[in-house]
């Protein structure tokens, strides 16, 4: 390492967030610029630890100590080459990944871990600014064809790898724009969509073709793709959301998070005026049911739309501020975190269960009834006398996803599914249907963006090997060897 005592000389430092009253007036990303000098100092904290557990903590197998050292030595161009060797889209993961690599950092055993995620995003942002990210054209075309269904991170990673291997690749996306949840599930303040656009421009220049507004299984039968392409890769994600079937669920004003979030993003795309979004929190008392990242995305969006108040409910107890004994290093630390959206306001309420919704004479939600719970021995028990009622005009359900959509594409293909309704696959990502592979959340279940990219890359290698008899594409560990997170 360039500075073997850097971790002793310097503490952990991250960019500051723009002041809350300022950032709530726009939808831009929340962080202030972070100078190259500060970043190089942070990179110098990477220890000469001998065994870099961060590499294993990262599903992509990012060679983190290498690019930390290269940044510290001011060798930025070498750093982006090392980073791109394992990650197609570090500008996505550097903004959206929860950084399991930092949880596995050796320095984190008894100190604050290295700012791996910040170093990562700074490398790729500098690379774009300097013009170092260019189309990578294949040395030769194979004449083989592949269709990728879904343009989220798994689908885009698979498509880019297959295109670079020389195959003719077409990506099908049912939405009007590409990106999947990156486009319509992630708010602009977490990742501005210009980052997606320039990657798509790169991929188009490399030869990948895109077709939007096409739902395979509805607009095009699955059999047509099977007949037209040598390989079919399913990367449609886990889009079946978890519902809350309690009394009053039918009232107006109760929506799934993914019914709410896309409209704000469409407004930022210029498709409609921000004041004309069909579902808005403006002036309303809002309750978000679900304490995860999607709930935080709803929270930040509601703040920017001018909600009168926001409560975020979570049925689980509040996580500890430090690792519990059952959550040792280098496992991912399940601790209490404050996102930028939480910093902006709202009440986070833990250990609470919603019983039913109450409506007014027009059929719109006006309140909900709930009670506190305790969690023990894998079960929730109501706290006696803890019942309460909370007035609200907008309820957002952000309780995660239960698997891929079964009707349409999967029903037509006849793919086998597992007990969790995910598409079954072997260690080469093959489904039960010949010539069809699956990667990302559609086969894994709801997971992290970094896993989606890793699976897209690995699936592409498996497809390339099947089409050509061999592959030079990297092949990360197979699904059977992967932990679910």
N, C-alpha and C positions, 0 to 999 in steps of 0.2 A: 504494500500500500504506500501511497505517496507520503502520508503523514501517519506513522504508526501510533502516534500519541494524540492524534486529532480528537479522539473521543474523550480524552482527558482534559483537553484545552477548551473545548467548545461545548455548549449545551445545545439541545434541540431547539430549532427555531423554524417557524413557518410564516408564510406571508400573512399580513394582517387583512382582515375583512373590511370592506368599505363600511362606513358608519351606517347603522340600521336605517335612520331616517332618510339617508341618501339613496341607499340601494332599493328601498321599497318604492321609490318613485320610478324605477325602470326594471327591465328584465335581464340586464346584463349579468355576467358572472360576478360573483361577490368579492373575489380576491383582488387586492392591490398587487401591482407588479413586484417581483422579487428579483433583486439584482443578481448578475452573474457572480459577483464577488461573494455575496451571502450564500449563494447556491454552492459554490466551490468549497466554502467553509463547511457547509453541512455535509457535502460529499466526503470531506476529509474525516468525518466521524466514523466512517466505515472501518471496522477493526480488521486487523490481520488475525481473524478468529480461527483459522485452520479449517474448520468445517462450516461453510456458509449455509446454515439452516434456512436462510431466506430463500435460497434457490429452490429448496424443496417445499417451502411454504407457498411459493408461487405456482399455481397450476400450470402456467406457461413454461416454467423452468427458466425464467429470466436469469441471465448471468449477472446478477446485481452487483457483486463486488467489482467486476470488470468495469462496468460503465460508471460506477461511483469513482473509481480510481482515475478513469479517463477524464471525467469532468473536473476532478481536483487538479489534474495536470493541464487543464485547459485544452484538452484534445476532444473538442465537441463533435467533430465530424466522425472520428473513430467511435465515439460514444453512441451516436445514432446508428451506425452500422452494427454495433454489437447489440443494441436494443432491438433493432428491426430483425435481427437474426432469429429471435424467438417470439416477437409480438408484431402482428400486422398493424395494430391500431393503438399505439401507446397514448395517443391524445384522448382516446376514449377511456382506457383503464386508468390513466393518470388523473382523470377527473371523477370517475364513477366507481372505481373498484374500492372495496373496504380495506384493501391492503393486508391480506393475510401474511404477506412477506414481512411486514413490520412486526406483526405478532410473533414471528419466528426469528426475528433478529437476535443474534447472540448478545448484543449490547443491551437488549431489553430485559435480560435476566435480572439485572439489578440497577438499571438506569433507563432513561428514555431512549427508545430505538432510533435508528437512523431514519431520516426523512426520505425514505425510498420513493414513495409516491410522488413527492414534490420534485425530486431529482429527475424522475422519469418524465413527468409532464414538461419540465423545463427543457429537457433534451429535445423532445420532439417539437415543442413550440419554436425553439431556436432553429431547428433544422428546417422547418417550414419558412421561417423568416429569412433564412440564408439561401433558400432555394435548393437545398440539398435533397429534398424529397421529389424524386422524378419517377415517371413511369418505368417499370422494369419489364421490358419486352422479352418474351421467350426466345431462346436461340433458334427453335424450329417449331413448326406446328405439327401436331400428331394426326390431325384429321378426325380425332375422336370428339364426341360431343357430350356435354353434361348439362342437365337442368338442375338449378337450385331453387327450391321453393321456400321463400322467406328471405328478407333482406335485413334481418337483425345482425348482431355481431357474429353469431355462428355462421349464418348464411354468407355474409360478406367475406369472412375469413376463408371459408371453404372455396368460395368462388375465386377469390384472388389467388389462392394457392394453385387451384386447378388451371386457371388461366396462365399463370407463370410456368406451369408444367407443359404448356403448349396446347391444351385442349380448348375447344370452342365452348364457352360457357354462357348460358343465359340464366339470369336471375328473375324469378317471377315474384311479384309483390302485389297483394290485393289492395293495399292502401293507395292513395293518390301520390304519395311520395315514398322514397326509399328510406330505410333505416330501422324499421320495426319500432320497438320500444325506445330506441335511441331517439327516434324522431318525435313520436307522439306520447311517450310515457315519461320521458325525462324533461323537466321544465328547462326553459332557456337559461334561468339563473344558475343552473348546475352545469349545463353544457350548451354553449351557443351552437346553433345548427350549422354555422359556417364550417365547423370542424368536420361534419359529415360531408358537406358539399365538396370540399377539396379532395377528400379521399375518393368520393365517387368519380370526380373528374380524373383522378389518377387511374382508377380502375377502368374507366371507359377508354382512356388512352392506351391502356395495356391490352384492350380487346374484349373485356367483359361486356356483355349486352344486358340491358335491363328492360323489363316490361312491367310497368305499374298499372294499377287498376285491373289486375287480372287475378281472380281467385280460382286457383286450380281445384277442380272438383265441383265448381259451379259454372264459371265462364268457359273453362276448358276441362274436358273430362281427363281424369288421371291417365286413362288408357292412351290418350293422344300423346302425352309426354313420354310414356313408356315406349310408344312406337317411334317417336321422333328423335329420341336421345339414347345414347349408349349407356348413360348412367343417370339416375335420378337421386338427388340428395334432398332429404326432408329436413328443413330447418325453420319450421313455422312457429316454434316456441310453445310455451305452456300458457295458452290464452284463455282457458276456462277458469274464470274467477270464482273464488269461494264466496258463497252468499250467506246471508243471515236470515234464515226462515223463521222469524218470530212474528207474533201478532202485530199488525200494522205495517208490515213490510211493503204493502201495496200502495201506501200513501205517496202522493207527489212530493218531490223534494228529497227522496232517498235514492241515491245513485251509487253505482260502483265507481271506484277511483278512475278506472279506464273509460268510463263514460264522461267523466269530468275533465281530466287532465288534457286530452287531445284538443279540446276547444281553445284553451289558452295558448297552446302551441300554434294552432291554426291562425289565431289572431296575430301572433308574432310573425307568422309567415306572410301576413298581409291578406289572408283569405277573407277576413271579416273584421269589422271594427271591434276593438276590445270591449266596448260597451254593449255589443250585440251578441255576445256569446250565449248560446242556448242555456247553459248551466253556469251560473256565476254566483260567487259568494258576496258580491257587493251589498253592503248594508245588512247582511244576514248574520244570525247567530248560528255558528257552524259547529257540528260535532263530527270528528273523524274517528272511526272505529278501526283500530289497527295501529300499532306503535312502531312499525318498521319504516324502511326507507320510502316506500310508496306513500305511507301516511305523512311523512315529513315533506314529500313533494307536494301533497295536497295542502299541507300547512303553509308552505312558502307561497304557493299559488293563491290561496285564500287571503293571505296578508296583502299581496300585491293587488288583488281585486277589491280590497277595501272592506273586508269582513268586519262586522260589528264586534264579534268575539269568536274565539276558536277554542274548543276543548278537544284534546286527542286522548282517546281511551285505549288502554291496553289491558287485556285480561291477565297477563302474567305479572308477577311482582317486579318492582323496580330492580334492575341489575345492580350489583355491587360496584363501587367506585374502583376497586382493584380486583385482580384475579382471585377467584375462590380457590380453595384447596383442590377441588375436583376439576379445575380448569388450568392446569399447569402450563408453563412454557414448554414447548413451542407451539401448543395448540392456539387457535384463534381466541383472543381474549374476549369473553362475553361480559363486558363491563358497560357501565352507564356512559353514554356519549351525548354530546350536544352538537347537533348539526347547525348550519347557518340558519335554517328555518326556525329551529327551536330558539335560537338566540333572538329572533325577531319578535317573539311574543307568543301568546297562547298558553293554555294550561295543559300540562301533561298529567294524566290521571292513570295510575297503575292499579292493578288488582281490582278491576271493576268489570262487571258483566251486565250487558244490556238485556232487559227482560222483554220490553215491548215498546212500540211507538204509538204515540197519540196523535190524532188528526183533528182538524177543524171541520167546520160545516161544508167547506169547499172540497174536502178530500185531500188537503195538503198536510204534511207533518207539522205539528206545532210544539211537540215535546217528546221526550223519551223517559222511560222509567228504567232504573238500573239499581244495582246493589253491589256492595263490596264482596270480594271473595278471598279465601286463603287457598293456597296450593300446597297440597301435601300428599305424599304417596301416589303421585301421578293423577290426582283428582282435585277438582275445584269444589270448595264447600262455601255456601253462602254465610256471610257474617250476619248474625241475627241483629235486627234493628238498624241495618245500614242502608235500607231502601231510601232512594231519593228520586226526584223528578227534575229534569233539566229542560228548559225551553230551548227550542231550536227551529230554524226554518230550512236548514240544509244539513243532511246527513250524508257522509261519504264513507263507503265501505272499502277499506284498504287492508283486507285480511289475506292477501296472497292468492295464489293460483293453484288449482288442483290437477292440472294436466292439459294435454293438447285437445283441441276440438276434434271430436270423433266423427261427426257427420261430414259429408262431402269427401274430401281427399282421402282420409284414412279409411273411411267406409268403402270407397270405391277400390282402393288398393287391396283391402283385406289384410292389412298388417296385424300381426299378433301384438297384444299389449300385456303389460305386467300387472301386478296387483294394484299398482298406483295409477293405472290407466296410461302410463307412458308407453311409447312404441318400443317393443323389445328389439335388442340388437346384440350381436356377438362382439368379440374383442376387435373386430375389423369394421365395426359400425354397420354391418349388414343387417337388414331387417329380415323377416321371414319371407319376403317377396324378392325373387331374383331380380338383380339389377337395381335395387332400391336400398339406399343407405340413409341413416338418420344421425343427426348430431345436435348438440345444444339441449335446450330445455325440453324439446319435443321427445327426446329419448332419455334425458337425465332427470327431468322434473325441474321445477322452479329452482334456479340457482343464480350464481354470480356471473357478471359479464366476463370476468377473466376465465371462467370455466367454459363459457360459450365460445370464446375465441380459441381456447386450447382445443376444444372438441372439433371446431370447424377445421383447424389445421390438421389434426390427426385424421379426421374423416377424409379430408382431401388426399392425404398420403395413401390411405387405404383404397380409395377409388382409383387413384393413379396406378397403384400396384395392380389392381384388378384389370384395368384397361390395357396396361402396357407389359405386365409380367414382372415389373420391377418399379422402384421409385427412388428418386433422390430427395424427395420431400421429407422433412423431419417428422418423426412419428412419436409423439409423447405417449405416456403410459396408457394402456387400454382401459375401457370403462370398468372392468371387473376389479381393477387395482386402485380405483379412485375413491376417496372418501366423499360422502355427500355433504356439501356445504354451499 
